Amino acid sequence: LFTVAVTLGTALIFGLFPALRARENGQAGTLRSEGRGNEGYRSRVWGALVGAEVALALVLLTGSGLLIRSFSAVVSEDPGFRGEDVVLNGVALSESKYPEEVDFRRFWEDLLDRVEALPQVSRAGVVSTVPLSGFVPNGLVHLDGDPSRAGDAAYVLASEGTFEALDIEVLRGRVFDETDRPEGPHTVVVSGSFAETYWPGEDPIGKLVSGGGLDGYSSMEDPLFGTVVVVADVRYRDLTRHGEATVYWYFLQRPRRMKSGATLAVESAVGNPALLANSVRTAIQEADPDVAPQVQLMHDQVADSVGERRFTLLVMSAFA
């Protein structure tokens, strides 16, 4: 509101001055006849307007400087991942075509195999929520098999390649791998802030987590998941918010969330991820010709997350 008020005030002042000047020039003869008293009054008014203009200019310059400083601080924040070489592919599957969980699993396993076989690909993974997307689902989790011990966490599905493709730092333990099968022991990855919040001063590896009824499981049916790794906090909402406590569930063991869509994150081995987009799109449509992927570069996602701040900064700078 402050920015809008200052901007409108500046526009008014800058528009008013030329009008006053034109009026003064057009009525010069009349004004001269009004005598020295009126001229003095006019000078005082003009001086006040000039002073107001200078004051507003200083406010705009100060505001622009503060915005630049704030913007620089925001973009220098560590988002918890690196995405310069990553292309994102949003994929939504038809529930009528993939009615069972096993169908979803089969599609994603086949697609990941196809994409990782491409020579231009360094690593690929599937993730239910993309960092800096402005939203991440969250919900209740139960701790250590005790329903009375509950916590709140962001909820993200991921595959074994997700953490490498997005270069999310592993702080302790191992990420998902081929031993984490649907029929095997269920596993989760937790963020550093989750471990510090709910197991302060303890080793989180091997601690138990359950979903607390997420994904349509009842609390009684919900299996226990053993923690296998702790990773760095990732900012899923925007750069101004610190990474929140997050639990990553292995996508093959928790496939129900996949029905609402997921994103294939692919890291390029050739540097420019845009060169990879067509090859990945082809691989997706070979896996299912009915799928129309939504393609976006990860660095565009990062830029979009600060787009509003950048626009405000440009407007303020232009008026200043």
N, C-alpha and C positions, 0 to 999 in steps of 0.2 A: 504493500500500500504506500509506503514511504517513497519507493522508487517511482510509482505511477504518479503520485502527487508532485514530486519534484520535476518529473519529466513534463507533465502538463503545465506546471507553473513556468517552466523555462520556455516552453513553446508559446505560452501566452505573452510572456515578456518580450521574447524575440519578435513576435508578430505585432505587438503593440507599439514598439519603438518606431518602426518604419511608418506606421500609420500616423503616429503623433508628429513625426518629422514632416510627412507630406502635408498634414493639416496645417502645420506651422508655416511651411513655405507657401502654401496656397492662400493663406490669409495674412500674409506678411504686412500688407498695407493696413489692414484693420487693426492688427495687433500693435502696430507702431503708434496708433492714435490713442491707445488705451492708457498711455502714460507710464511713467517709471514704476509706479506702484505695482501695476499688473505685470510688468516685465520682471520685477523682483520675485513676484509670486510664481511666475512661470519658471524662472530659473531654479527656484527652490523645488518645485515639483519635478522638473527635469533632473535635478541633482539627486533627488530621492529615488527616481526610477533607475538612474545609472548605478546608484549604490545598491539597489535591490538586484540589478543584473549582476554586478560583481559578486554580491553575496551568494546568489544562486549558482554562479559559475564556480565559486569556491566549494560550495556544497557538492556540486556534481563532480568536481575534480577529486574531492575527498572521498565521496562515495565510490567513484570509479576505482580509486586506489585501494579502498578496502575490499571491493569486489574482486579486483585482480589478486589481491593477497589471499582472499578466501578461496577463490577458484584454484589458485596454485596449490594451496594446502590440500584441497579436495583431490585434485588429480594426482598429487604425489602420494596419496594414501596407498598402502599395500592392499590390493583386493583379495590376496590369498591365492592367486592363480596367475598364470601367464597365458595370454591368448593371441599373441601376434601372428602365429602361424596356424590358427585354428579356423576351420569352416564349420558352421553349425547347420544341421539339416533337421528341421522339425518334421516328425513323422507321426501321422495318426492312422490307425488301422480300423477297419470296419469290424464291429463286433459280430455282425452276421457272418462275415467271412472267417473270423477268428473267434469262435464262440467259447472255446475252452482255454484255460491257462496254458496248457501244453502247446496250443497253437501259437500263442504269443511268444513263448519261449523259443519255439522252433524258428519262427520268423527272425527274431533278433539274433539268435546264434548264427543262422545262415547269413544274415546281412553283415554281421561283424566279420565273419570269415571272408566274405567277398571283398569288403572294403580293405581289410588289413592285407589282403593279397595284392592290392594295387601297388606298383613300384614307387609311386609318388607319396605313399602314406607312411608316416612314422609310427603313429599309434591311433587307435580309434576306441571310443567308448560310448555307451549310452547313458544318458542322465535324464531324470524326470524334470528337473528344474535347472535352468541355465543361470549362472552367476550374473548379478546386476540386472536381473529381469524385472525388478520392482516387486516381486512377490515370491514367497516360498511358503508352502503349507506347513503348518505346525500342529502339534497335538500332544496329548498325554502319553507318557511312557512310564512303565513300571520298572523298578530297579531291583536287581538281585533276587528276582523271584518272589518279592514281597509286595503284595498289592497295596500295603499301607505306605510303601515308599514310592512316591510318584514324582515325576518331574515333567518339565515342558521342553520340547525340542522341535526344531525344524526337521522336516521329514523329506529326505532325498533318496531316490533310487539311483543306483549306479552299478556299473560293471567293472571288471578288473582293469580295463584300459582307460577308464575315465580319469583317474588320478594322474596317470602319465600324460595323457593327451592334453589336459589342462594344467599340467605341471603343478599340481597341488602337493605341497611338501608333506612327506611322511615324517612324523615326529617320533613315532615309536611303533614297533610291531610290523606286520605285513598287510598289504592290501588284499582284496579278494583275488582268488586264483582258481585254477581248474578243479581244485579239490573241494571247492564250495558248491556242491551240487544240491538240487532241490531235495533229494532224499537223504542228504548228509546232515551233519550238525549245522544249525543255522548260525550265521555270523553277522556282525555289524561292524562298521567303522564309525568312530565318534570324533567330533572335533575337539581341539584342545580346550575350548571354553566349556564344553559339556563335561569333560573329565575333571576339570578344575572345580566346576560348580557342584557336581554330585559325588565325586570321590576325591576331595582335596587331600593331598599328601599321600594318596594311595596309588598303587600300581593298577591302572585300569584294565590291563590286558587280562582277559579271562572273566571280567565282571559280566553280569547278566543283565540284559535289557529285553523287555517285551513291549509290543506296540500299544498296549492299553486299549485295544479294540479298534485300532485303525484298520483300514482296508476291509471292513466288514467282518473281521474276526471278532468273536466275543472274547471278553477278557479270560474266560475259562479255556477257550480253544486256542488262544494266541500262544504260539510256541515261544520258548525262551531263546534269545540270540546271544551268543558269546562274543564279547568284544575282542577283535583281533588286531586292531590298529588304532592309533591316534594320529589325526592329520591336522594341518594348520587350519585356522578359521578362514572361511570364505565369505565374502560379502555378497549375499544373494539379492538383497533389496536395492541398495545403492551405496555409493562410496562414502556417504556421510554417516552411515550406521556401521558400527563394529560388527564383525561376524558373530552371529548368535550361536548358541548351543545347537549342534546339529548331529543327527544320527543318520548315517548312510546305510541303507538296506540293500543287500545284494539282489539285483533285478531278477535273477532266476529263482530265488527263494521267496520273492514277494511280488509276483507279477500283476496283481490286480490293479495297481496304480497305472500300469502300462496301458490299460484300456482307454485312458483319457488322453493318450499321446505322450511322446517322449522325444528327446533330441539326440541325434547322433553327432557327437563331437569328434572331429577328425583333425589330427595334427599333420601338417604337411612336412614332407621330408625335403622339399625343393625350395622352401623359403616362402614363396608367395602363395598363400592359401587360395587366392582367386583362381589360380591355374588348376586347382584340384577340384573345383566345384562341379564341372561337367562330368568328370570321371565318377565322382561319388553319386551324382544324380543318376547316372546310367546304372551303377551297381544297385541302387535302391529300386529302380524300376525293373531291373532284371529279377530281383527278389520278389517284387509284386508290381506288375504293370499298372495296377489301380491306384498306387500311392503317388501323390504329387507332393514331393518334399518342399518345405519352405526353407529356402537357403539364405543364410546371413553369415557374414564374416564376424568373428568374435571381436575384432577391434572396432567394428561398427557398433556392436552392442555396447562396448565400453563408451564410445563417443556419444551414443544416444542417451546413456545414463546421466550425462552431464550437459545435455543439450539445452535444457531450460536455463541453467546457470550461465551457459555460454551466450545465449540470446540476450539475457538481461545485461550481461557485461557489455556486449556490443552496443546495445541501445544507450546505456549510460555513457559509454566512451564516445559515441557519436555526438551526443548532446554536450558533453564536456568539451 
